[in-house]
């Protein structure tokens, strides 16, 4: 899914997170080697690397939180993984911040407690980085993939209503293109097949992957997380680990507009 915090389609959080990863890990290594070799210049470097790491971590957390609330599909395995990633990374920053405060805002040799906190923080840093990488490589968070004739990422927001909603122009989508509709708290995919427009739930019934971020071909939508496929006209699962059907919605064309009925 395309990141909500992006510039020119490029996600900001994965770009910024490399800095605190390098600074915090480097700060711990410099402090450890400085104490081990009794070389003050190393723990001097470590002290300022930790400061830089904390600052960059807080900066990277801003687009990360935006993606957490507005990009990661709700009630999905990715949401649970993203929650663990957030908790681990915030705990890491807290440990390094406490370590820094124990040094009394002075680039002196770190105490044993301070160095121990950094060591635990460095370990958590690796775990958090692994979770974040899995979100990208397995759950495709912030990955704006393209496939033949898919068009660009497309989504819109509407207030929930008992009356039919005009959610698109009749010629807005080409065949096999999709559009994510946020209708109140619901996430619904509008798609166009060879037989016309269809609408169905965005959430794959296997692990909650976004179907709008999947692939629509020949009346079948495929979730890219684990390959589950659904007939978009009936909602029936036709392949993959998903066994339960997805919900579909009534679609009609009126006065050149596509009307959705919940």
Protein Blocks (a to p, Z undefined) as FASTA:
>chain_A
ZZfbdgehiafklmmmmmmmmmmmmmmmmmmmmmmnopaklmmmmmmmmmmmmmmmmmmm
mmmmmmmmmmmcghifklmmmmmmmmmmmmmmmmmmmmmmmnoopacdcdfklmmmmmmm
mmmmmmmmmmmmmmmmmnopoiacddehkbpaddddddddfbdcdfbdfklpcghiacdd
dehjbccdddddfkbccdddfbdfklopafklmcceehiacdfklopacdfknopafedj
blbdcdddddddeehiacddZZ
